[in-house]
Amino acid sequence: MKWIISVVLVLCMPISVIRFSNQSEEKTIAYKSSYMTISQIHSVSHTPIVEYFDLGSNTIRLNRIEYKDQGGAGMPNESNVTYNNGFVIDKQVEYDQLFMILNEENDVEIDEKKYSFNGAYELEARQITLFSYVLHRLGDL
């Protein structure tokens, strides 16, 4: 009887997940750490851009953007821009949800694991029970 109670308690534990979804696909990823990076190549200057996010239990916070560019038109003129072998924008912008267009050239990294996406996605961080997550993963098979 005690083991049944233990199993029920474990399955009811909250875990943090980030959900990537669009009209044709939904991917839910459980995470241990609280960070995510999205790397891409700028479509015009063909230089790397890396965005750093903190994942909260119900929020996604953009903390920093790093990129290399030649400067000029389209460059941010914000006071929080520094130059250290590339431009760095330190931000603290919190979102309930994000909408991003991702493709094969984007590297999405969560807990040091890379994921690939192709298309427009809504991103949402939330807490769900371990039981809900297991059911969702079983549905992906």
Buried (B, 14 or more C-beta within 10 A) or exposed (E): EEEEEEEEEEBEEEBBBBBBBBEEEBBBBBBEEBBBBBBBEEEEBEEBBBBBBBBBEEBBBBBBBBBEBEEEEEEEEEEEEEEEEBBBBEBEEEBEEBEBEBEEEBBBBBEEEEBEBEEEBEBBBBEBBBBBBEEBEEEEE
